[in-house]
Amino acid sequence: MTITTIAHLSEHVGETVTLRGWLYNRRSSKKLHFLQLRDGSGIVQCIATLAHFGEERFPEIGAIGYESSVMITGSVRADERAPGGFEVEAQEVEVVAATTEEYPISLKEHGPDFLLSNRHLWLRSRKQVALMRLRDQVIRSIRNFFHERDFLNIDAPIFTPAACEGTTTLFEVDYFDDEKAYLTQSGQLYMEAAAMAFGKAYCFGPTFRAEKSKTRRHLTEFWMVEPEMAYATLDDVMDLAEDMLQRIVDDVLAHRRADLEVLERDIEKLERVKKPYPRISYSDAVEELNGAGHAFEWGGDFGAPDETELSAKYDAPVLVHRYPQEVKAFYMRRDPDDDRVALGVDVLAPEGYGEIIGGGEREPDLEVLRERIAAHDLPEESFQWYLDLRKFGSVPHGGFGLGLERTVCWLAGIEHVRECIPFPRMLYRIYP
């Protein structure tokens, strides 16, 4: 017997196949059971008839509990009215393991706390499956994009000896011999070392921020992709960010349209995302905000309401560059034409989804970098290896970090990043 998946039923029309999955839903009449089977690749309707299964087996099939694991053998037929365009006329239904109690997540509405506490089961629902498939596509697009451009994937460490993005958001852990270590805030500093070795490199992995934030845009543990390029200017960084985002959007539209429909995403808004993206300086952005009646003083960092206001007038992500150097990290190079600003860029997603990318040029000068480390009250001894990069062949270089969950949140058109990672970690949540 041919064993296949729901995603490949189109290849077996008119054939008898076996599907292995879980009972997602069921409708019944006196003579028919409409069994919705899910297997991770999709959902299909399987029809079990009283005429075929008889008076004894037919009621048993109608009593199978939701999310019981089952194998269904039957003939495949195309039907435009059916979910997914195919149906299976069941010839055999085998229960692999019946549920031992009522499945806690029914098709009715549940509150977010209940769903997050049952995240291990909530992942099975249609929208959550669609979100994880969308996330997988974004990851695949990113890796393919960098592979095709000859970037080398270099894994950054999770344990680090010092801060990268500020000492107030570090998770401190006990290391060996009473030494302290910290969970990484970013792999960027290590990617600078990799760029000096390989020219172009990127890392893609989890990062940790101990911010006591409960906004819809924040997670305690999240994933970032961080490319870094030797001999790169701010313009090179912005070009790379724009090209990568366009590739992601194009791939999602090409390969995950069905999942976007499950998520009830307004696909036309994604179809309007086309290069070139708008680019404005921080100073011009401040003028735009004030001109729109949104009071903002030059010198501050943009908050969520400011980012929402700025991005509202654009169909595509907007690149805001040259922020005040005081609001940027110690390693950001200052603009030689205006010492007040850093050669950095934030990319704001449209529709009010806020910052999804932050990056820019890095400071290449050894003595300037030493001064910055001291000014930020960071221990120079922890950065000796980083300073070595300026002693031995320093060059202009730059890169960025893209937050995976925020990007998926925008593409999916959903409210909160907590649904865009399999098992979210937040201020008051570390279970399951």
ABEGO torsion letter per residue (X at the ends): XBBBBAAAAAAABGBBBBBBBBBABBBBBAABBBBBBBAGAEBBBBBBBAAAAEAAAAAAAAABBBGBBBBBBBBBBBBAABBGGBBBBBABBBBABBBABBBABBABBBBAAAAAAAAAAAAABAAAAAAAAAAAAAAAAAAAAAAAAGBBBBBBBABBABBAAEAAABBBBBBBGGBBBBBBABAAAAAAAAAAAAGBBBBBBBBBBABBBABAABBABBBBBBBBBBGBBAAAAAAAAAAAAAAAAAAAAAAAAAAAAAAGBBAAAAAABBOBBBBBBAAAAAAAAAAAGBBBBBGBBBBAAAAAAAAAABABBBBBBGBBAAABBAABBBBAABAABBBBBBBBBBGGAEBABBBEBBBABAAAAAAAAAAAGBBAAAAAAAAAAAABGBBBBBBBBBBAAAAAAAAAGBABAAAABABBBBAABAOX
